Amino acid sequence: MSSSPAYQVTDPATGEVVETFEPATDADVEAALTAAAAAYATWKDVPITRRAEIVSKVAALFAERADELAAIATQEMGKPVSEGVGEVEFCQAIFDYFATEGPTLAADQPIKTFSGGKAVVQKLPVGPLLGIMPWNFPYYQIARFAAPNLMLGNTIILKHAESVPRSALAVEQIMKDAGVPEGAYVNLFATHEQIETIIADPRVQGVSLTGSERAGAIVASLAGRNLKKCVLELGGSDPYVILDSDDVAEAAETAWATRMYNMGQACNSNKRMIVMHDIFDDFVSELTQKALAIEPESFAPMSSRAAAETLAAQVDDAVSKGATLHAGGVLSDAPAAYYSPAVLTGVTPDMRAYGEELFGPVAVVYKVGSDEEALELANDTQYGLGGAVFSTDVDRATSVASLLETGMANVNTPAGEGAEVPFGGVKRSGFGRELGPLGMDEFVNKRMFFVAD
């Protein structure tokens, strides 16, 4: 792995570098490993009800600091303040969920035996874990990894994205203020080489990464080489299938709002809208009107100039090969990171936009003539994170959704979401699950405990 870029705050609205942070030294890495291992020795023995009290305090502090945290995210990666507040409130819900449900989820599970004796599966912590988190949801991504593992008694070394260092430090401060013991949660501005060192260290028992396929492949290779458990949540190009609608305008409104959330920078966003032929033209017209109604630069910037340029190149490639850009798709002058929300049709397999993830505000719409064609197109992707199917006939939508090759399938809603709902994918979208009951089942020693008669 190559050296990391600098940990710095760059305002995507202006391109201005606001603040730069020194990366961790090798001594810092060793100190983090030592602290996490020492904390684990005692944290794992703290009664889970006591751990729950501390995790509940973490939730409360997220709520108290929502405005402050949202403002940090706006400056670091461009998220609108209202969306930032919503993200922080979701973090509160996640920590509250695991604080409340964690003791039950981690309880011993009796096993029916046929040869006498009593057997249970115990859910025990495994030790220090490394979390490698992305910039697009700088708080939520941490919450869904940290909350269940702190409840279990694991300890955490957190390596955040280089572009959101203030967000990373703000979460670390919340942990300290909530009473999480020193070493049980450690923020580390590690370089890529240092990540290799951490994964290889025998004190570390697992690694969770949310990020790109490339990063996931590297981390999975390092984890495998060192016999460490890993969880990966990678890219997505989720299908959003509309089989029919008795209100096309409303269907388009929901699809547009879903696609534009976080300026299209969500792993499980509806990146491929697959629409039945008889409502296709009206649907595209509705989306186009919404895009054309947006005033220049009245929308949020993307996370970085590089991200905006990558998206522009993908769209330009499609247009050069025959796709139709109905609206938007204008890249601002450098160094700002604005890209106007766009509507794109006519995408074919020879275009980058067909197979690559478009991580930004572009609504790509495909026309299909049957449920079978819709399903074939929906599954014609290397990704398998989530997907949604809409119809006035619930049974029809359910039939199609049940055949989606995804980790999450939804009927008549863009996504079933909540702290209690597991999140994760298949194929090149990764493996493992976060949130819900499954979020307590990844980094855990499911020890069989047998007592003979």
ABEGO torsion letter per residue (X at the ends): XBBBBBBBBBBAAAGBBABBBBBBBAAAAAAAAAAAAAAAAAAAABBAAAAAAAAAAAAAAAAAAAAAAAAAAAAAAGBBAAAAAAAAAAAAAAAAAAAAAAAAAABBBBBBBAAEEBBBBBBBBAEBBBBBBBAABAAAAAAAAAAAAAAAGBBBBBBBBAABAAAAAAAAAAAAAAGBBBGABBBBBBBAAAAAAAAABAABABBBBBEBAAAAAAAAAAAAAAGBBBBBBBBBBBBBBBABBABAAAAAAAAAAAAABGGGBBAABBABBBBBAAAAAAAAAAAAAAAAABBBGABBBBABAAAAAAAAAAAAAAAAAGBBBABEGBBBBOABABBBBBBBBGBBAABAAAABBBBEBBBBBBBBABAAAAAAAAABBABBBBBBBBBABAAAAAAAAAABBBABBBBGBABBBEAABBBEBBEAAEBEBBEEAAAAAABBBBBBBBBBX
